Amino acid sequence: MKAIKYLLLFALFINKIYGGLTRLRLQQQTREQLSKDGKENFDKHIKSIDKLKKLSAELHGNKYIKDDKNEEVKHTPFENAALFQGDMILSPEHAKLMIEEAKIKVDAKKQGKNITDKDVVEKLKKNRAFQRNMYYRWEFPIPYYVEPGVDASIIDAGLKDIEKNSCVRFQKSGRFQGRSGLRFFRGGGCYSAVGRVKPNQVQDVSIGNGCGYIGVVGHETFHALGFQHEQSRPDRDQYIQVVFNNIIPNLRFNFDIYGADKTDTMGVPYNYGSAMQYGRTAFSPTGADTMIAKNKLYVNTIGNSEKMQFLDFKALNLAYCKNKCNGGVQCENGGYENPNQCGTCLCPFLLTGTTCNEYIKNPPACGNQNVIKLSGSPVSIRARGPYKCVYAVSAPGRVRLTFGYTNMLIRSDKSCHSGDGVEAQYLNDKTFTGVTFCGNSRGRSIVSEGPLMLVKFTGHSNNEMADMTFQAV
């Protein structure tokens, strides 16, 4: 109950901090807090956003209505109406490519033609707007400094998390100018430029009120490294239903899919639990769902901001670290070679060992029962208290998990994050974030896709608990 009261008070605090700004004042306030180079990029970004909005209206057959600068706008840590998709400042090169792509799609629509991503790429090449590597590539270590007013320990921890799981390196510094690096400051929300904008230029990364989480630092730093949102992937519509009628009308352009040149997702599948995936009510004026997971088990899982997930890091390694090791180890279960210790593997959810073929062990407080092999009778477990308890449950066929009495943390934003309550990895592919269960989950059940289910209970207080029954089916 205390946790729920705290979250409600926090939500009211955030609303007070971020509410009540006109569109013009929000734009001005965002600009004021940027560095000199950041202001120059931001001015170009605003002009590009206006062009994208006009093109989006044409593409969808809607009347373009110019933004009312004096209109009061919704403003949350991840939803700044002056930014692309709420938290990204577009570089001139990135914006140019998006505008050219949108023009090609609009022209095709006017001519009554269906156009594929391949067609768009070919036309972009002819227009000389196509740049497969549109960002200047970062050189490591990336210098960074933290402005007063930002919790430096959160920034350091978020960057250390990236370093631990990749070859990417950062170097903390005092304030600097005239060279590439990152400036973490307390702006009006959480936002960043996308990719390395220019050599010899400091880039702004805002970690404002409501952004002080390791996962948010990771999210915005991933943008600076060149990554976009999960819901911007070209295969998004296979996994997410976008409810356009529930989106603020002049922000619907944020859900257009750009980047026909980026259709190669490096073999990394769409992950509902990605820290780069926005929550289910993003850009809604009323709190109604704007994005619905097509796999209904994951409806409450999307919107994780607590920490970067395994597949987030795997994509980062494929982008930056694939030549770091010589492939001296064959990682199992979707793991990848550790660029910080070649010959060993970085492993998915609850897996460990040199090649990811072992299970993480339980702490003593969770009991000795860690690996459970089902045959006849069901097995019941009560996980309780401020602990992380893990279970590897197998059966000859499949495994059914059913919840009895539960009392687990539930958040006010409809999401159930990885690291809250119970996370159950029921798929054969263990690289995905598991399905998450929070609050009162009594009577709910889930059946594994194959013979193995991996389960983690995360409690935050002595009162939190979950009764779980496992049965072979």
C-alpha positions in Angstrom: 0.0 0.0 0.0 2.8 2.4 0.8 4.4 1.7 -2.6 1.1 2.5 -4.3 0.7 5.8 -2.3 4.3 6.7 -3.2 3.8 6.1 -6.9 0.5 8.2 -6.9 2.3 11.1 -5.1 5.2 10.8 -7.6 2.7 10.9 -10.5 1.2 14.1 -9.1 4.6 15.6 -8.6 5.6 14.9 -12.2 2.3 16.4 -13.5 3.0 19.5 -11.5 6.5 19.8 -12.9 5.6 19.1 -16.5 2.1 20.5 -16.8 0.8 23.9 -17.9 3.2 24.9 -20.7 2.1 26.3 -24.1 3.7 24.8 -27.2 5.8 27.9 -27.8 7.0 28.1 -24.2 7.9 24.4 -24.2 9.9 24.9 -27.4 11.6 27.9 -25.9 12.3 26.2 -22.6 13.8 23.2 -24.3 16.1 25.4 -26.4 17.2 27.5 -23.5 18.7 24.5 -21.7 20.8 23.3 -24.6 24.5 24.0 -25.2 25.5 26.4 -28.0 25.9 23.7 -30.5 22.7 22.0 -29.3 20.7 25.2 -29.9 21.9 25.4 -33.5 20.9 21.8 -34.1 17.6 22.3 -32.3 16.6 25.2 -34.6 17.1 23.1 -37.6 15.3 20.2 -36.0 12.2 22.4 -35.4 12.0 23.3 -39.1 12.3 19.7 -40.1 9.6 18.6 -37.7 7.2 21.1 -39.3 8.0 19.6 -42.8 7.5 16.0 -41.5 4.1 16.9 -40.0 2.9 18.4 -43.3 4.1 15.3 -45.3 2.6 12.9 -42.7 -0.8 14.6 -43.1 -0.6 14.3 -46.9 0.5 10.6 -46.6 -2.5 9.7 -44.4 -5.0 11.9 -46.3 -5.5 14.3 -43.4 -5.9 18.0 -43.5 -2.7 19.7 -42.2 -3.5 22.0 -39.3 -0.7 24.3 -38.2 0.2 24.0 -34.6 -1.2 26.7 -32.3 1.8 28.0 -30.5 -0.4 29.3 -27.6 -2.1 25.9 -27.0 -1.3 24.2 -23.7 0.3 20.9 -24.5 0.8 17.6 -22.7 4.3 17.3 -21.4 5.8 14.3 -19.6 9.4 13.2 -19.2 9.3 11.1 -22.4 6.7 13.2 -24.3 8.0 16.6 -25.3 5.8 17.9 -28.2 8.9 19.9 -29.6 10.9 16.7 -30.1 10.5 13.8 -32.5 8.8 10.9 -30.9 8.9 12.9 -27.6 12.6 12.5 -26.8 14.8 12.8 -29.9 16.4 15.8 -31.6 17.0 15.1 -35.2 20.4 15.9 -36.8 20.2 17.8 -40.1 21.4 14.7 -42.0 18.9 12.4 -40.3 16.0 14.8 -40.9 16.9 15.3 -44.5 16.8 11.5 -45.2 13.4 11.2 -43.4 11.9 14.2 -45.3 13.1 12.7 -48.7 11.6 9.3 -47.8 8.3 10.9 -46.8 8.2 12.8 -50.1 8.8 9.6 -52.1 5.9 7.9 -50.3 3.6 11.0 -50.8 4.4 11.1 -54.5 3.7 7.4 -54.9 0.3 7.8 -53.1 -0.6 10.7 -55.5 0.2 8.5 -58.4 -1.9 5.6 -56.9 1.2 3.3 -56.7 2.1 0.8 -54.0 5.7 1.3 -53.0 8.0 -1.1 -51.1 10.9 -0.3 -48.9 13.2 -1.6 -51.6 11.6 0.9 -54.0 12.1 3.7 -51.5 15.8 2.8 -51.1 16.4 2.8 -54.8 14.8 6.2 -55.2 16.7 7.6 -52.2 20.0 6.5 -53.9 19.0 8.3 -57.1 18.2 11.5 -55.1 21.6 11.3 -53.4 19.8 11.5 -50.1 20.6 7.9 -49.2 23.3 7.4 -46.6 23.5 4.0 -45.1 25.8 5.4 -42.4 24.2 8.7 -41.8 25.9 9.3 -38.4 29.5 10.0 -37.8 30.8 7.0 -36.0 31.8 7.3 -32.3 35.4 6.6 -31.3 36.0 5.1 -27.9 36.2 6.1 -25.2 33.4 8.7 -25.5 34.1 11.6 -23.1 31.2 12.8 -21.0 30.5 15.2 -18.1 27.6 15.7 -15.8 26.2 19.1 -15.0 25.2 20.1 -11.5 21.7 19.2 -10.6 21.9 15.7 -12.1 22.6 12.7 -10.0 26.0 11.7 -11.3 25.8 8.3 -9.7 22.8 7.4 -11.9 24.6 8.5 -15.0 27.8 6.6 -14.1 25.8 3.5 -13.3 23.8 3.6 -16.6 27.0 4.0 -18.6 28.8 1.2 -16.6 25.8 -1.0 -17.5 26.5 -0.4 -21.2 30.2 -1.0 -20.7 29.6 -4.2 -18.9 27.5 -5.6 -21.7 29.4 -4.3 -24.8 32.7 -3.0 -26.1 31.4 0.6 -25.9 33.6 2.8 -23.5 33.0 6.1 -21.8 35.5 8.4 -20.0 34.3 10.8 -17.3 35.7 14.3 -17.6 35.3 17.9 -16.4 33.3 20.3 -18.6 34.8 20.6 -22.1 34.1 22.2 -25.5 35.3 21.7 -29.0 35.5 17.9 -29.0 33.0 15.1 -29.3 31.4 13.9 -26.2 28.2 13.8 -24.1 26.9 16.5 -21.7 24.4 15.1 -19.3 22.2 17.9 -17.9 18.9 18.5 -16.1 16.5 19.6 -18.8 12.8 19.4 -19.0 12.5 15.7 -19.5 14.5 12.8 -21.0 15.9 13.4 -24.5 18.9 13.2 -26.7 20.1 13.7 -30.3 20.2 10.6 -32.4 23.7 9.4 -33.3 26.9 11.3 -33.3 25.8 14.6 -34.9 29.2 16.1 -35.8 32.9 15.6 -35.0 34.3 18.0 -32.4 30.9 18.9 -31.0 29.4 18.3 -27.5 26.0 16.6 -27.5 23.3 17.2 -25.0 21.6 14.4 -23.1 18.8 15.5 -20.8 18.1 13.6 -17.6 15.5 15.7 -15.9 12.8 15.1 -13.3 11.3 11.6 -13.7 14.3 10.4 -15.7 16.6 9.2 -12.9 16.7 5.5 -13.7 19.6 3.4 -15.0 17.3 2.2 -17.9 16.4 5.8 -18.9 20.1 6.8 -18.9 20.7 3.8 -21.1 17.7 4.6 -23.4 18.9 8.2 -24.1 22.5 7.1 -24.5 21.4 4.4 -27.0 19.8 7.3 -29.0 23.2 9.1 -28.9 24.8 5.9 -30.1 22.4 5.9 -33.1 19.5 3.7 -32.0 15.9 4.5 -32.4 12.7 3.3 -30.6 11.6 -0.3 -30.8 8.2 0.9 -32.1 10.0 2.5 -35.1 11.2 -0.8 -36.5 10.0 -1.5 -40.0 8.4 -4.8 -38.7 6.5 -3.0 -35.9 3.1 -3.6 -37.3 3.6 -7.4 -37.1 3.8 -7.0 -33.3 2.1 -3.8 -32.3 -1.4 -2.4 -33.1 -1.2 1.4 -33.2 -4.5 2.9 -32.2 -4.3 6.2 -34.1 -7.7 7.5 -32.9 -6.3 7.5 -29.4 -3.3 9.7 -30.2 -3.2 13.4 -30.0 -3.9 14.4 -33.6 -0.9 16.6 -34.3 1.4 14.0 -32.8 0.3 11.1 -34.9 3.3 11.7 -37.2 5.4 10.2 -34.4 4.1 6.8 -35.3 5.1 6.9 -39.0 7.8 4.4 -39.7 10.9 5.9 -41.3 14.2 4.4 -42.2 13.7 2.3 -45.3 17.5 2.0 -45.4 17.4 0.5 -42.0 15.3 -2.6 -42.8 18.1 -4.8 -41.6 17.4 -5.4 -38.0 20.6 -7.3 -37.6 18.7 -10.5 -36.9 17.5 -9.2 -33.5 13.8 -9.9 -33.1 11.2 -7.4 -31.9 11.2 -7.3 -28.1 8.1 -6.1 -26.2 10.2 -5.6 -23.1 12.9 -3.5 -24.7 13.8 -0.4 -22.9 13.6 1.3 -26.3 9.8 0.5 -26.5 7.4 3.2 -25.3 4.5 2.5 -23.0 1.1 1.5 -24.1 -0.5 5.0 -23.5 2.2 7.1 -25.2 0.9 10.4 -26.7 -2.6 9.8 -25.5 -4.6 12.8 -24.3 -6.8 10.7 -22.0 -4.6 7.7 -20.9 -6.2 5.4 -23.4 -4.1 2.7 -25.1 -2.2 3.9 -28.2 -0.1 0.8 -28.6 -1.4 -2.7 -28.0 0.8 -5.8 -28.1 -0.6 -8.3 -30.6 0.7 -11.1 -28.3 -1.8 -10.4 -25.5 0.4 -11.9 -22.8 2.7 -8.9 -23.3 0.1 -6.2 -23.0 1.3 -5.0 -19.6 5.0 -5.7 -20.3 5.6 -2.9 -22.8 6.9 0.4 -21.4 9.9 -1.0 -19.4 12.2 1.9 -18.3 14.0 0.3 -15.4 16.9 -1.3 -17.3 18.2 -2.2 -20.8 17.3 -5.7 -21.8 19.4 -8.5 -23.2 18.3 -8.0 -26.8 19.0 -4.2 -26.5 22.6 -5.0 -25.7 22.8 -7.7 -28.3 21.8 -5.2 -31.0 24.4 -2.8 -29.7 27.1 -5.4 -29.9 26.2 -6.3 -33.4 26.4 -2.6 -34.4 29.7 -1.8 -32.6 31.5 -4.9 -31.4 31.1 -7.7 -33.9 34.8 -7.7 -34.9 36.1 -7.5 -31.3 36.5 -11.2 -30.8 37.4 -14.0 -33.3 34.5 -16.3 -32.5 36.4 -18.6 -30.3 33.4 -19.8 -28.4 29.9 -21.1 -29.5 27.4 -19.5 -27.2 24.2 -21.4 -26.6 20.6 -20.3 -26.1 21.0 -17.0 -28.0 24.0 -15.8 -26.0 26.8 -13.8 -27.7 30.6 -13.7 -27.2 31.6 -11.2 -24.5 33.7 -8.5 -26.1 35.2 -7.7 -22.7 36.4 -11.3 -22.2 36.6 -13.1 -25.5 36.1 -16.8 -25.3 33.2 -16.4 -22.8 29.6 -15.6 -23.4 27.1 -12.9 -22.3 23.9 -14.8 -21.6 20.1 -14.3 -21.8 17.5 -14.3 -19.0 18.5 -16.4 -16.0 21.2 -18.3 -17.9 24.9 -18.4 -17.1 28.0 -20.5 -17.6 30.8 -20.3 -20.2 28.4 -21.1 -23.0 25.1 -20.1 -21.4 24.1 -23.7 -20.7 23.6 -23.3 -16.9 21.0 -21.7 -14.7 21.6 -18.9 -12.2 21.5 -20.2 -8.7 19.0 -19.1 -6.0 20.1 -17.0 -3.0 19.7 -18.9 0.3 16.6 -16.9 1.3 14.8 -18.4 -1.7 15.4 -22.0 -0.6 17.3 -24.8 -2.2 14.7 -25.6 -4.9 16.0 -24.0 -8.0 15.8 -26.6 -10.8 12.4 -28.4 -10.9 11.7 -31.4 -13.1 8.0 -32.1 -13.4 6.6 -35.6 -14.0 3.4 -36.4 -12.2 2.2 -34.2 -9.3 2.2 -30.4 -9.5 4.8 -28.5 -7.5 3.8 -25.4 -5.5 6.2 -22.6 -4.4 5.7 -19.5 -2.3 8.2 -16.8 -3.1 8.2 -13.9 -0.5 10.2 -10.9 0.6 12.8 -8.5 -0.8 14.6 -11.1 -2.8 15.3 -12.3 -6.3 14.3 -15.9 -6.6 14.8 -17.9 -9.8 13.4 -21.2 -11.0 14.1 -23.4 -14.0 11.1 -25.7 -14.5 11.0 -28.4 -17.1 8.5 -31.1 -18.1 8.4 -33.9 -20.8 5.9 -31.8 -22.7 5.1 -28.3 -21.6 4.9 -26.4 -18.3 1.9 -24.5 -16.9 2.4 -21.8 -14.3 -0.7 -20.8 -12.3 -0.8 -18.1 -9.7 -2.5 -18.5 -6.3 -2.5 -15.6 -3.8 -0.2 -12.7 -4.9 0.7 -9.4 -3.4 3.2 -7.7 -5.8 4.1 -4.1 -6.6 1.9 -2.5 -9.3 2.8 0.8 -11.0 0.5 3.6 -11.9 1.4 3.7 -15.6 -0.3 0.3 -16.5 3.1 -1.3 -17.1 4.7 -4.2 -15.3 8.4 -3.9 -15.7 11.1 -6.5 -15.9 12.4 -6.5 -12.3 8.9 -6.2 -10.7 6.8 -9.1 -9.5 7.1 -12.3 -11.5 8.7 -12.6 -14.9 8.1 -15.8 -16.8 10.1 -16.7 -19.9 7.8 -19.1 -21.6 9.1 -19.0 -25.2 11.7 -21.4 -26.6 13.8 -18.4 -27.5 15.1 -17.3 -24.1 16.6 -14.0 -25.4 13.2 -12.2 -25.2 12.1 -10.4 -22.1 9.7 -12.6 -20.2 6.0 -12.0 -19.6 5.6 -9.9 -16.4 3.0 -10.2 -13.7 2.4 -7.5 -11.1 -0.3 -6.6 -8.6 -3.0 -9.2 -7.9 -2.4 -12.0 -10.5 -4.4 -14.7 -8.7 -5.9 -17.2 -11.1 -3.8 -16.1 -14.0 -1.8 -18.8 -15.9 0.7 -19.2 -18.7 1.9 -22.3 -20.6 5.4 -22.7 -22.0 6.0 -23.0 -25.7 8.3 -25.9 -25.1 9.6 -28.1 -22.3 11.3 -25.3 -20.3 10.0 -22.3 -18.4 12.3 -19.9 -16.6 10.8 -17.8 -13.8 12.0 -15.0 -11.6 10.3 -13.4 -8.6 11.5 -10.0 -7.6 10.2 -8.7 -4.2 10.8 -5.2 -2.9 9.5 -5.6 0.6 8.7 -8.2 3.2 5.0 -8.0 2.3 5.4 -8.9 -1.4 4.8 -12.5 -2.3 3.6 -14.9 -5.0 2.1 -18.4 -4.7 3.0 -20.3 -7.9 2.0 -23.8 -9.0 3.8 -25.6 -11.8 2.2 -28.5 -13.6 3.3 -30.7 -16.6 0.8 -30.5 -19.5 
